[in-house]
């Protein structure tokens, strides 16, 4: 858990998933834990590197797994980078979404809360101009829903609290843009990935060999 929270965002999804079984773990869970340790041992020379270009803006990525879990609760994931990952999360959604678009929209709500805090922090501490924070999503449906209510007939059941997304776009605090799935860094926080994709997104987060 310490590694996941502090320096190794690439294991956050696995740690989050395994933590659900901490009260009554079985052999399968113990074997999964050993696989996480084996992965960390094999990548022990990876370091989370921050910085980069001084003009590199803060950028966020938001994703959801599309309700692939048996209990139909999607996983929300986000990552915020300033030359490297400075904030990340993998969290099981409280509600059961009825569509992939809704799951992605709910994930955006969690990401926007972090984006608003980070934007205010940057403005206050670094005296930065109050520009919109750029958050990327790979769901065209969620982006369309966030920017207007033309899908009202199909989405009027969505809890009003999730329309926090739309309000902040209208206030120009957040700039929501599209990102292809292959470049969606937050994908690593929503599901188990194959070796190549996991390493690709780990590098996107700023993890590199020392």
N, C-alpha and C positions, 0 to 999 in steps of 0.2 A: 504493500500500500504506500509506503514512504517513497519508494522509487517511482511508482505510478504518479503520485501527486507532485513530486519535486523535480525529477529530471528525465523520466522515461515515459512520455505520453504514449509511446507505441504499445505499451502493455495495459493501458487504461481499460480498454474494453474487456480484456480477459480478466483483469482483477475485479472489475465491476460485476461481471457475470458470476465469478466464483464466490464473491462476497455474499451472494444470496443464499449460499449453502453453508455458511460458516457455523450455524447452530447445529446442523446435523449432516456433516459431510459423509460421503461414501467413498468407496474405492475409486470410482470414476472421477470424482472431484480431486482426490489426492493425486491421481495420475495426471490430471490436467495441471495442477499446481507444479508438479515436477517438470512438466513441459515448459511452463513459464520460466522456471529456474534454468532449465537447459537453454532456453532462448537467450536469457540474460547472460549466461555464461558464454554463449557463442558470440554475443555482441558486447562484451564487457569493455571493449575499446571504443564504443560509441559514446559521444558526448553531445549534450544539448548546447548548441552554439547560438549565441544571441548577437545582435548587432547587425553587421552587414553595411549596406549603403546608408549613410547618415540621413539621406532623404527618403529612405524606405518608409512608406506610410503603414499605419496599422491596418490590417485587413483580416476579416473574419470569414470562416467557412461554416455552413450549417447543413446538416444532413440527418436523415432518418432511414431506418433499415427497411421500411415498407411493410411492417407487420409480419415478418417472417417467423416470429416466435410462436410456439404452440398456444400460448395464452392470449395471442393477438394484441399484446401490448408492444408497440413499436419502441425502438431505442433511439433517443435523441443524442446527437453528437455535435459538438462545435469545437472549433479551434480558432484562436486569435494569434496572429503573428506580427511581430515587429522585427523583421530580420531573422526570426526564429520564434518558436512557440512560447508565448508568455501566459496563456490561459487556455485550458482545454477541459472537456467534460464528456462523459458517457453516462447517460441516465435513462432508466426505463420510464416510459411515459405512464402517467397515472391513469389516463383514460384509454378506452378501446376506440380507436379511430375506425371509421367505416370506409376509408379510402386512403390510398397512398398520398394523395394531395393533402388530405387533412393531417396525416401524420407528419408530413414535411412542414406544414403550416404551424403545427404545435411545436415542432423542433425549432422553427424560426423564432417563436416566442421566447424560448429559453435562451437562444443565442442573442436576441435583441436586448434582453435584460442585462446580459454581460456587456454587450456593446455600448449600451447607454452609460453603464458605470465606467467602463474604460475610457470612453470619449470624455466624460466629465473629469476623470482623473488626469488625462493628458492635457486638457484645456487648463485645469487649475495648476498643475505642477509645472508644466513646461510653457505656460503662457501661449499655447498654440491657438491659432484662429479656430473659431467654432465651426469647422467644416463637418460635413456628414461622414460618419464611419461607414466604410464599404464592407458589406456583408454579402457573400456569394452563396447561391443555392443552385442545385442541379435539377430542381423541379420547376418547370415552366408553369404548371398548374398552381403551385403554391405562390409563385411570384405574381401571377395574374390575380389570384385571390387577395394577395396582400396589397395590391395597388388599386383595386376597385372592387365593387360589390356586384358585378354583373352576373356572378354565379350564385346570387342570393338564394334562389329557389332550392339549390342543392346543398347549400352550406348554412342555412339559417339556424340549424340545430347546434352549430359550433358555439361553445361558451363565449360570452362577450369578452372575457378576460384575454382570450387569445387574439382578439382584434387589437390588442396593444401593438401588434406589428404594424397594422395599417396606420394607426395614429402617429407613430414615430416616423413613418415614411412621409406622411402628409406634413409633419412638422420639420421635415428636411434634416432630421437628426441622423437618419440612417439612409444610405444609398444601397438598395437591394439590386444585385445584378446576377446574371446567369453564369454558371460555371459548368462545363461538361463533366460528366460523371468520372471520366478518366483522370481529371485534374482536381476532383473534389477531395481535398486533404482530410476533411472530417469523416470520410468514409471509413477510416481506420477505427473510429470510435463507435461504429454502429453494428459491425458484423465481423466474423472471422474472415480473413483474406488469405489468398494464396501467398506464397513466399515472395514472388516478384512484386506484387502490389503492396504488400506490407512494407517491404524495403523502400519502394518508391515513395510512399506516403511518409514513412519515417524520415527520409531525406528531406521531404517538403516541410516537415515540422522543424527542421534544423538539426536533426541528429546526424552526426558525421564522425568518422574515425579520428581519434586524437592524433 
